[in-house]
Amino acid sequence: MPTATQRTAENLSRLPRNDDFLIPRTAFPLPMQYMGSKQRIAGWILDEIAAAFPATETLVDLMSGSGSIANEAAARGLAIWANDIQPYSHRVLAAAFEVPRGELPEIIEWFESGGAQAILLDGPRSSLREALLVEQEFVAAQSSGDFDWQKYAEFCAAESGSHHEATGRFDLFSAYYPNTYFGIGQCLEIDAIQEMAAKLSPAGAQMVIGALISSLTFVASTTTHLAQYLKPGSEKTARNLVLRRSMNIEREVLSRLRALTRYPRPSFARTLNLGFQDALDTIDAAPKTTVVYADPPYFKEHYSRYYHVLDTVALYDYPSLTFNDRLNQVTVGRYREGRIVSAFGLRSKVEGAFRELFEMSMAKGYEVALSYANTSLLSAERITTIAEAVGFTVELKSIDLRHSGQGQAKAKSDVTEYLFLLSHA
Ligand SMILES: C[S@@+](CC[C@H](N)C(=O)[O-])C[C@H]1O[C@@H](n2cnc3c(N)ncnc32)[C@H](O)[C@@H]1O
C-alpha cells in the first residue's frame, strides 16, 4: 500500500523549500486562466519531486496545460520538456519557453504604436465599421449612466456574425464570434493581430499568438472557461459584458510581450504538441535523471470543449462548426468540429491510458510523478494497482485544496489533490 502524507494549502508556506534556484524567479509572462492549473501548488509538487528523486536533472511536463509546472521546474534550473495535446496550450508553451526572442523589440514597437488599431477595419473587416461604432456608443453610455440594457441585448442578437460570411482574409473572428465570446472591437483586434503575426517568422508568430491566447483567457465574455459565453439577459450581466468587451486586447498582448522580455529562458527547453504516447516516443532525455510529471484531465469533459475558441486562435483555420439538428442551427457554443477527445476523459479508456503511460515511462527508465484528485474517474487504489503491476514502487502524497467557501466547514468543491511518486524498485 502507498504511504500517505497529508498537507493543506494553508501549510504550504511552512514547507521546506528548494531555494537553490539557478535563475531568478520571475512571474510567468503568459498566464492562462485555466481549469486544473497547478499554479497554487507548483512549489509543493516540485519540492516533493526533489525529495523523492534528488538526482533529477530533467522534468518532462507531459500534459503541461498552462505550463505552471514547467515554469516552476525551469525556475529551479531543471531542463524541461513541455508537451500538450491541445494546440492553444502548445502555442503558449513554445512562446514562453522555447522560441528565440530576437524579433521581440520590433514586435513590441508595433504594438506600442497601436499597430492593430491602425489596421482594425482593413479588408473585409470594414463590414463591421457600423457595428463597431454602435458598440462604442454602448460603452460610452454604460459609463455615463445612460445605458439601455435591453437595446444592448437586441444589438448583440442582431450583430452576432455568421461563419458563412468569412472570406478567409483575416476575418475569422469578425465573422464567427462577434458579440459571443468577444465584443465587436475585440474580434476585429484578434483578426488584425493574426494578420500582423502572419507576416512574422514562425518564432515571432508563436510569441504574438501565445500572448494573444494568454490575454483572451482573461478578457473573454465568460465566467471561467470558454465552453459557453455570457448573454446580456439582465441589466447587471449586460453592464458587465459591455465593460469586459471594452477591454483592449492589443494592450493586454503588449503587456505580456514586455513581460516575456524579462522572463529568463530555461537552461534547456523543448516543447511538443503531441498525444502523450508520441511525446514519450519523441523525448530524448537521460534515464534515471528524468522525471515525467503527468497531470491528466480528472473529469469527463474535454479540454477541447472548454477551450475550443483558443484552438481556433492557435490554428486560425476557419473551421466548420458543429450543428444542432434539434435547433436546426449551429450549436449555441459555436464549437469547432473534430475536437480532440482525450482517453483520460473516457471511462472506457482511462485505465488503458494510465497503463500505457506507466509502461512507456518504465521502458525509458524515467521516474513518474502523477497528479490526480479524489474526485477523478479512477480511485487512488486503482492507480496504485496499475502502477505496481507495471513494476513501480508507489508513494502517495496529498494536499487539501479549498476551492470556495473559505473559512467555512468543508465546502462541496473541496478537493484532495494526490501526488503519486512512482520509482523504479
Ligand atoms: C489538468 S490539465 C493540466 C494542467 C497543468 N498542469 C497546469 O498547471 O496548467 C490536463 C491537460 O492534459 C492535456 N491532455 C489531455 N489528454 C492528453 C493526451 N492524451 N496527451 C497529452 N496531453 C493531454 C489537456 O489538454 C490539458 O491541458
The ligand as an SDF file (V2000), in Angstrom:
LIG
                    3D

 27 29  0  0  0  0  0  0  0  0999 V2000
   -5.2400   19.1380  -15.6430 C   0  0  0  0  0  0  0  0  0  0  0  0
   -4.7170   19.8410  -17.1580 S   0  0  0  0  0  0  0  0  0  0  0  0
   -3.0140   20.1970  -16.8810 C   0  0  0  0  0  0  0  0  0  0  0  0
   -2.8360   21.4280  -16.0730 C   0  0  0  0  0  0  0  0  0  0  0  0
   -1.3850   21.8860  -15.9690 C   0  0  0  0  0  0  0  0  0  0  0  0
   -0.6020   21.0480  -15.1010 N   0  0  0  0  0  0  0  0  0  0  0  0
   -1.3500   23.3090  -15.4730 C   0  0  0  0  0  0  0  0  0  0  0  0
   -0.8590   23.5820  -14.3810 O   0  0  0  0  0  0  0  0  0  0  0  0
   -1.8820   24.1710  -16.1940 O   0  0  0  0  0  0  0  0  0  0  0  0
   -4.6730   18.4650  -18.2240 C   0  0  0  0  0  0  0  0  0  0  0  0
   -4.0220   18.7060  -19.5780 C   0  0  0  0  0  0  0  0  0  0  0  0
   -3.8670   17.4510  -20.2400 O   0  0  0  0  0  0  0  0  0  0  0  0
   -3.9560   17.6760  -21.6320 C   0  0  0  0  0  0  0  0  0  0  0  0
   -4.1860   16.3580  -22.2620 N   0  0  0  0  0  0  0  0  0  0  0  0
   -5.3290   15.6230  -22.2540 C   0  0  0  0  0  0  0  0  0  0  0  0
   -5.1370   14.4490  -22.8890 N   0  0  0  0  0  0  0  0  0  0  0  0
   -3.8410   14.4330  -23.2980 C   0  0  0  0  0  0  0  0  0  0  0  0
   -3.0600   13.4750  -24.0270 C   0  0  0  0  0  0  0  0  0  0  0  0
   -3.5830   12.3190  -24.4430 N   0  0  0  0  0  0  0  0  0  0  0  0
   -1.7710   13.7850  -24.2930 N   0  0  0  0  0  0  0  0  0  0  0  0
   -1.2500   14.9710  -23.8950 C   0  0  0  0  0  0  0  0  0  0  0  0
   -1.9440   15.9250  -23.2040 N   0  0  0  0  0  0  0  0  0  0  0  0
   -3.2370   15.6500  -22.9160 C   0  0  0  0  0  0  0  0  0  0  0  0
   -5.0790   18.6660  -21.7450 C   0  0  0  0  0  0  0  0  0  0  0  0
   -5.0490   19.3540  -22.9670 O   0  0  0  0  0  0  0  0  0  0  0  0
   -4.8380   19.5710  -20.5230 C   0  0  0  0  0  0  0  0  0  0  0  0
   -4.0980   20.7200  -20.8580 O   0  0  0  0  0  0  0  0  0  0  0  0
  1  2  1  0
  2  3  1  0
  2 10  1  0
  3  4  1  0
  4  5  1  0
  5  6  1  0
  5  7  1  0
  7  8  2  0
  7  9  1  0
 10 11  1  0
 11 12  1  0
 11 26  1  0
 12 13  1  0
 13 14  1  0
 13 24  1  0
 14 15  1  0
 14 23  1  0
 15 16  2  0
 16 17  1  0
 17 18  1  0
 17 23  2  0
 18 19  1  0
 18 20  2  0
 20 21  1  0
 21 22  2  0
 22 23  1  0
 24 25  1  0
 24 26  1  0
 26 27  1  0
M  CHG  2   2   1   9  -1
M  END
$$$$
